[in-house]
Amino acid sequence: MRDAYHKVAKGHLLKPAQISSTTKSNYIDIQGFEAALIAINLGVGANLDAGDYYTFKVQESDTTTDGDFSNVASADLIGDWDGDGLVIDADDEDEITKLVSYIGAKRYIRIVATETSDTANGTLYVGIIAILSRARHDDPASGITPTVAAA
């Protein structure tokens, strides 16, 4: 078994909360790390169906400017969804954790949850964290904290 604690950093992209409209997470600066894993913790959903649903997509950018972020191509994602996004469109798809690893080359990443609604009734509790690993230099446990902020 290998050590999973050292050379790892984490950051809340979206603190657990109920969302009921399109929501952008904070971004995280992944410079200095060779691996980035995003965990979306889905809580209770209500009134989700084919007409009221959320699509989660990973976005990337070389800057922290909101308008510079764009959707990540499928080739740069590994895990529970691809560039087309993670679609949550039924109440029974809640209370689960979905993982995706970003293998692209941009410095900043974030998640956008886009609401599609015909009644504006769909709600979902969501928390999103990023786990950065394989630090290139110092041990993050000794004081390196990645930048997490709103664009």
Wavefront OBJ file of the C-alpha trace (Angstrom):
o trace
v 0.000 0.000 0.000
v 1.264 3.506 -0.806
v 0.916 6.766 1.093
v -2.105 8.753 -0.159
v -1.712 11.686 2.252
v 1.543 13.389 1.301
v 1.995 15.392 -1.904
v -1.769 15.934 -2.039
v -3.798 19.137 -1.751
v -7.538 19.688 -1.753
v -9.975 22.511 -2.189
v -13.737 23.058 -2.069
v -14.926 24.122 -5.485
v -18.507 24.303 -4.231
v -19.360 23.963 -0.566
v -22.373 21.700 -0.012
v -25.532 23.623 -0.863
v -28.831 23.335 -2.664
v -28.737 24.563 -6.246
v -31.828 25.518 -8.213
v -30.297 27.343 -11.184
v -27.139 27.321 -13.306
v -24.178 27.413 -10.910
v -20.436 27.957 -11.458
v -18.051 26.539 -8.897
v -14.925 28.283 -7.722
v -11.854 27.549 -9.824
v -8.726 25.829 -8.571
v -5.147 26.524 -9.635
v -3.583 23.172 -10.497
v -0.088 24.488 -11.232
v 2.574 22.390 -9.529
v 0.557 19.160 -9.569
v 0.488 16.330 -12.072
v -2.984 14.961 -11.269
v -6.372 16.533 -10.572
v -9.426 14.570 -9.448
v -12.828 16.199 -9.046
v -15.484 14.648 -6.808
v -19.080 15.766 -7.151
v -21.102 14.725 -4.136
v -24.760 14.668 -5.115
v -27.245 14.953 -2.285
v -31.011 14.819 -2.412
v -32.623 15.878 -5.685
v -36.233 16.920 -6.134
v -38.484 17.332 -9.171
v -35.764 16.154 -11.565
v -36.914 14.615 -14.849
v -36.434 14.846 -18.618
v -37.630 18.476 -18.528
v -35.878 19.614 -15.332
v -32.273 18.490 -15.039
v -28.661 19.555 -14.456
v -25.645 18.978 -16.683
v -22.246 19.191 -14.963
v -19.208 20.044 -17.102
v -15.547 20.589 -16.320
v -14.201 23.877 -17.647
v -10.584 24.953 -18.088
v -8.665 28.184 -18.623
v -5.197 29.695 -18.686
v -6.519 32.736 -16.786
v -8.938 33.383 -13.939
v -11.196 35.549 -16.121
v -14.741 34.121 -16.145
v -15.174 34.521 -19.909
v -11.938 32.635 -20.662
v -13.196 29.314 -19.247
v -14.355 26.754 -21.821
v -15.659 23.190 -21.662
v -13.013 20.480 -21.483
v -12.800 18.029 -24.397
v -13.616 14.375 -23.715
v -9.996 13.428 -24.486
v -8.888 15.382 -21.381
v -11.270 13.668 -18.927
v -11.195 10.195 -17.394
v -13.933 8.862 -15.149
v -17.666 8.875 -14.587
v -18.393 11.311 -17.434
v -16.826 12.855 -20.515
v -16.894 16.226 -22.285
v -20.622 15.870 -22.925
v -21.102 16.247 -19.187
v -22.739 14.436 -16.320
v -26.531 14.660 -16.630
v -28.700 14.277 -13.524
v -32.301 14.021 -14.718
v -34.072 11.815 -12.196
v -34.568 11.946 -8.448
v -33.142 8.422 -8.109
v -29.777 9.591 -9.533
v -29.024 11.531 -6.356
v -27.120 10.640 -3.191
v -24.016 9.424 -4.997
v -20.455 10.614 -5.655
v -19.185 10.947 -9.216
v -15.477 11.260 -10.037
v -13.614 12.659 -13.020
v -9.889 13.166 -13.550
v -8.668 16.145 -15.565
v -5.619 15.397 -17.737
v -5.571 18.603 -19.793
v -2.889 21.257 -19.925
v -4.638 24.414 -18.660
v -3.786 26.001 -15.302
v -7.290 26.508 -13.851
v -10.330 24.227 -13.721
v -13.870 24.532 -12.390
v -17.295 22.904 -12.704
v -20.419 24.447 -14.203
v -23.813 22.938 -13.397
v -26.207 24.081 -16.115
v -29.899 23.941 -15.336
v -32.324 22.957 -18.078
v -35.884 23.476 -16.963
v -39.398 23.569 -18.297
v -40.895 24.304 -14.869
v -37.967 25.699 -12.806
v -38.786 23.199 -10.070
v -35.702 20.959 -10.133
v -33.383 21.241 -7.145
v -30.302 19.313 -6.113
v -27.914 19.395 -3.174
v -24.308 19.417 -4.406
v -20.809 19.661 -2.973
v -17.705 19.630 -5.176
v -14.089 19.107 -4.136
v -10.856 18.911 -6.100
v -8.020 16.677 -5.006
v -4.647 17.532 -6.485
v -1.879 14.961 -6.252
v 1.616 14.159 -7.398
v 2.995 17.537 -6.333
v 6.061 18.395 -8.357
v 7.986 20.019 -5.523
v 7.071 20.537 -1.875
v 4.813 18.418 0.247
v 1.393 20.182 0.340
v 0.777 18.846 3.841
v 3.622 21.089 5.006
v 1.938 24.281 3.909
v 1.175 24.425 0.175
v -2.469 25.275 -0.370
v -3.868 25.593 -3.884
v -5.660 28.777 -4.850
v -9.434 28.344 -4.889
v -11.518 31.382 -5.823
v -14.484 32.611 -7.815
v -13.830 33.758 -11.381
l 1 2 3 4 5 6 7 8 9 10 11 12 13 14 15 16 17 18 19 20 21 22 23 24 25 26 27 28 29 30 31 32 33 34 35 36 37 38 39 40 41 42 43 44 45 46 47 48 49 50 51 52 53 54 55 56 57 58 59 60 61 62 63 64 65 66 67 68 69 70 71 72 73 74 75 76 77 78 79 80 81 82 83 84 85 86 87 88 89 90 91 92 93 94 95 96 97 98 99 100 101 102 103 104 105 106 107 108 109 110 111 112 113 114 115 116 117 118 119 120 121 122 123 124 125 126 127 128 129 130 131 132 133 134 135 136 137 138 139 140 141 142 143 144 145 146 147 148 149 150 151
